[in-house]
Amino acid sequence: MRQPDWIKRWQRRVMPAEPEAALRVVSRPQRRMAGTYHALHAYLQGRYADTAVLSFEQIESLLGFALPDEARTHDDWWAGRGPDADAPGHADAWRLAGRTAKPNFHARTVSFERVST
């Protein structure tokens, strides 16, 4: 039995001529964490738990230096918002580890929650 022409046209559009062409994956280069906050990134990247809660003191111990004053009082610092928000910086430490940061200023802790994919 002969296939109708519309099926042949549909198959040409949907099915690639070369099976390997369908399997070809184009990968985008991923940003890598570098800089002064790398130790925090490495710590968060290696945690299996969906939530990691660290005190400001624990974060400073990982980093080897004190957090800036803004980190202790401003949500925007943890959200990575500000005049240079698009530039690579401190927020990449948790973003590139697939997490969000939610500070609790009263308890002096930060909850790093895994972003569901």
C-alpha positions as CSV (number, residue, x, y, z in Angstrom):
1,M,0.0,0.0,0.0
2,R,1.3,3.4,-1.0
3,Q,1.6,6.1,1.7
4,P,-0.2,9.4,1.1
5,D,1.9,12.3,0.1
6,W,1.0,14.3,3.3
7,I,2.5,11.5,5.5
8,K,5.8,11.6,3.5
9,R,6.0,15.3,3.9
10,W,5.3,15.1,7.6
11,Q,7.9,12.4,8.1
12,R,10.5,14.5,6.3
13,R,9.8,17.4,8.6
14,V,9.7,15.4,11.9
15,M,12.2,12.7,11.3
16,P,15.8,13.7,10.5
17,A,17.5,12.3,7.5
18,E,20.4,11.2,9.7
19,P,19.6,9.5,13.0
20,E,22.8,10.9,14.5
21,A,21.5,14.4,13.9
22,A,18.7,13.9,16.3
23,L,21.2,12.9,19.0
24,R,23.5,15.8,18.6
25,V,23.5,17.9,21.7
26,V,24.7,21.5,21.7
27,S,26.2,22.3,25.1
28,R,26.3,25.8,26.4
29,P,29.5,26.8,28.3
30,Q,28.7,26.9,32.0
31,R,30.0,29.7,34.2
32,R,32.4,28.5,36.8
33,M,32.9,29.8,40.3
34,A,36.2,31.6,40.9
35,G,37.3,34.2,43.3
36,T,37.0,34.9,47.0
37,Y,33.7,33.1,47.5
38,H,34.9,29.8,45.9
39,A,35.1,28.0,49.3
40,L,31.5,28.7,50.0
41,H,30.5,27.5,46.6
42,A,32.5,24.3,47.0
43,Y,30.9,23.6,50.4
44,L,27.4,24.1,49.0
45,Q,28.1,22.1,45.9
46,G,29.2,19.2,48.0
47,R,26.1,19.1,50.3
48,Y,23.5,16.4,49.5
49,A,20.8,18.0,51.7
50,D,18.2,20.2,50.0
51,T,18.8,22.8,52.7
52,A,22.0,23.9,54.3
53,V,21.8,26.4,57.2
54,L,25.1,28.2,58.1
55,S,25.7,30.8,60.6
56,F,27.5,34.0,59.6
57,E,30.5,32.8,61.6
58,Q,30.5,29.4,59.8
59,I,30.4,31.2,56.4
60,E,33.3,33.5,57.5
61,S,35.3,30.5,58.7
62,L,34.8,28.9,55.3
63,L,35.8,32.0,53.4
64,G,38.7,33.1,55.7
65,F,37.5,36.7,56.0
66,A,34.6,38.6,57.5
67,L,31.4,39.2,55.5
68,P,30.7,42.8,54.6
69,D,28.4,44.8,56.8
70,E,25.7,44.7,54.0
71,A,25.5,40.9,54.4
72,R,24.5,41.3,58.0
73,T,21.6,43.7,57.4
74,H,20.4,43.7,53.7
75,D,18.3,41.1,51.9
76,D,19.5,42.6,48.6
77,W,23.1,41.5,49.3
78,W,21.9,37.8,49.6
79,A,19.6,38.2,46.6
80,G,22.5,39.5,44.5
81,R,20.6,42.7,43.6
82,G,22.2,46.0,43.3
83,P,24.0,48.3,40.8
84,D,26.3,45.5,39.6
85,A,23.9,42.5,39.9
86,D,24.7,41.2,36.5
87,A,28.4,41.1,37.1
88,P,29.9,37.9,38.5
89,G,30.3,38.1,42.3
90,H,29.5,36.8,45.7
91,A,25.9,35.5,44.8
92,D,27.5,33.2,42.2
93,A,28.7,31.1,45.2
94,W,25.2,29.8,45.8
95,R,23.6,30.4,42.4
96,L,26.1,28.2,40.6
97,A,25.7,25.6,43.3
98,G,22.0,25.5,42.4
99,R,20.8,27.2,45.6
100,T,19.0,30.3,46.8
101,A,20.1,32.2,50.0
102,K,17.6,33.3,52.6
103,P,19.1,35.2,55.5
104,N,17.7,35.3,59.1
105,F,19.3,38.4,60.5
106,H,17.9,37.8,64.0
107,A,19.4,34.3,64.2
108,R,22.5,35.4,62.2
109,T,22.1,32.4,59.9
110,V,21.6,31.9,56.1
111,S,19.5,29.1,54.7
112,F,20.8,27.9,51.3
113,E,18.0,26.0,49.6
114,R,18.4,23.8,46.5
115,V,16.5,25.1,43.5
116,S,14.3,22.4,42.1
117,T,14.9,21.6,38.5
